[in-house]
């Protein structure tokens, strides 16, 4: 039952964050006097970050699985 409360709490926090998320500002200018937000340099490397994250997760899983077997 305690596990169920933790799971419900997690989804409540997740739902709250999704609902209250602000839309991103468009890159390149807001028009008129207000300049837009510059493009984030991390946008160019999202694919590479995802690939590295998958490898890190895999190696961490293998290491913890090996430690459990010993």
C-alpha positions as CSV (number, residue, x, y, z in Angstrom):
1,X,0.0,0.0,0.0
2,X,2.9,2.3,0.8
3,X,4.3,1.7,-2.7
4,X,0.9,2.7,-4.2
5,X,1.0,6.1,-2.3
6,X,4.5,6.8,-3.6
7,X,3.5,6.0,-7.2
8,X,0.4,8.2,-6.9
9,X,2.5,11.0,-5.4
10,X,5.0,10.7,-8.3
11,X,2.2,10.9,-10.9
12,X,0.6,13.9,-9.1
13,X,3.9,15.8,-9.2
14,X,4.5,14.9,-12.8
15,X,1.0,16.0,-13.8
16,X,1.4,19.2,-11.9
17,X,4.6,20.0,-13.7
18,X,3.2,19.2,-17.1
19,X,0.1,21.3,-16.6
20,X,2.1,24.3,-15.3
21,X,4.8,24.2,-18.0
22,X,5.3,27.4,-19.9
23,X,5.6,27.2,-23.7
24,X,9.1,27.8,-25.0
25,X,9.9,31.2,-26.4
26,X,10.5,31.2,-30.2
27,X,14.1,31.6,-31.3
28,X,15.1,34.4,-33.5
29,X,13.1,37.3,-32.2
30,X,9.9,38.3,-30.6
31,X,9.3,41.1,-33.1
32,X,9.3,44.8,-32.5
33,X,11.5,46.0,-29.7
34,X,11.8,42.8,-27.6
35,X,14.4,40.4,-28.9
36,X,13.8,36.7,-28.8
37,X,15.6,34.1,-26.8
38,X,18.8,32.8,-28.5
39,X,18.8,29.2,-29.5
40,X,20.2,26.9,-26.8
41,X,23.5,25.3,-27.8
42,X,22.3,22.0,-26.3
43,X,19.6,21.7,-29.1
44,X,22.2,20.6,-31.6
45,X,23.3,17.6,-29.6
46,X,20.1,16.1,-28.2
47,X,20.5,12.9,-30.3
48,X,24.1,12.4,-29.1
49,X,23.0,13.0,-25.5
50,X,20.3,10.4,-25.9
51,X,22.7,7.9,-27.3
52,X,25.2,8.5,-24.4
53,X,22.4,8.2,-21.9
54,X,21.4,4.8,-23.3
55,X,25.0,3.6,-23.0
56,X,25.3,4.9,-19.4
57,X,22.1,3.2,-18.4
58,X,23.1,0.0,-20.0
59,X,26.6,-0.1,-18.4
60,X,25.1,0.8,-15.0
61,X,22.6,-1.9,-15.3
62,X,25.2,-4.5,-16.3
63,X,27.5,-3.4,-13.4
64,X,24.6,-3.6,-10.8
65,X,23.5,-6.9,-12.2
66,X,27.0,-8.4,-12.0
67,X,27.3,-7.2,-8.4
68,X,24.0,-8.8,-7.5
69,X,25.1,-12.2,-8.9
70,X,28.3,-12.3,-6.8
